[in-house]
Amino acid sequence: MVMGLLLASRNTFQKYYEQEELKIYIDQVLEVDAIPVALGVYFVFRDDAETELFRASRFRSPATTPKVTACVKRFE
C-alpha cells in the first residue's frame, strides 16, 4: 500500500489513503463493515437491519422472465 503524506507550510500534514486502505481504517476504528459508494466515500450504518436494507436496494439482477408470445402459445 502506498500512503502519501503532504507537509504543509504551517507544519501540518495531510494523509492520503488508497481506497482499500481507507476502508480497512474505517472498519477497524468503528468495528463495522463500511460500504463503499464512491471514490473515498463510505456508508456506515448504526443498525444492522438498515445496512442489509441498503445492500439489498443496490442489488439488481440482470435476469428477467421471458414473455410468452401468442405464436409460442399456439405451438404448445
C-alpha positions in Angstrom: 0.0 0.0 0.0 1.2 3.4 -0.8 0.3 6.2 1.5 1.0 9.8 0.9 1.9 12.5 3.4 1.9 16.1 2.5 3.7 18.6 4.8 2.0 22.0 4.6 3.7 25.3 5.2 2.2 25.6 8.7 3.9 22.3 9.8 0.7 20.4 9.5 0.2 17.4 7.2 -2.5 15.6 5.2 -2.5 11.9 4.8 -3.8 10.4 1.6 -5.3 6.9 1.7 -5.9 4.4 -1.1 -9.5 3.2 -1.4 -8.9 -0.2 0.3 -6.6 1.3 3.0 -9.4 3.8 3.9 -12.0 1.0 4.2 -9.7 -1.0 6.4 -9.2 2.0 8.6 -12.9 2.7 8.9 -13.7 -0.9 9.6 -11.1 -1.2 12.4 -11.9 2.1 14.1 -15.7 1.7 14.0 -15.8 -2.1 14.2 -18.2 -2.3 11.2 -18.2 -3.3 7.6 -18.2 0.1 5.7 -19.9 0.1 2.3 -18.0 1.9 -0.5 -20.4 4.1 -2.5 -18.0 6.3 -4.4 -14.3 7.0 -4.5 -13.3 8.0 -0.9 -17.0 7.8 0.3 -18.3 5.1 2.6 -21.6 4.5 4.3 -21.7 3.2 7.8 -25.0 2.3 9.5 -25.7 2.0 13.2 -28.4 -0.6 12.7 -27.5 -3.9 11.0 -31.0 -4.1 9.6 -30.5 -0.7 7.8 -27.2 -2.0 6.4 -28.9 -5.0 4.9 -31.7 -3.0 3.5 -29.3 -0.7 1.8 -27.2 -3.6 0.4 -30.4 -5.2 -0.9 -31.6 -2.0 -2.5 -28.3 -1.8 -4.5 -28.6 -5.4 -5.9 -30.1 -5.6 -9.3 -30.5 -8.9 -11.1 -30.0 -8.8 -14.9 -32.1 -11.9 -15.3 -35.7 -11.4 -16.5 -38.6 -13.7 -17.0 -39.2 -14.2 -20.8 -42.6 -13.2 -22.0 -44.8 -15.8 -23.7 -45.8 -14.7 -27.2 -49.0 -15.7 -29.0 -47.2 -17.9 -31.5 -45.5 -19.8 -28.7 -48.8 -20.4 -27.0 -50.3 -21.8 -30.2 -47.2 -24.1 -30.6 -47.8 -25.7 -27.2 
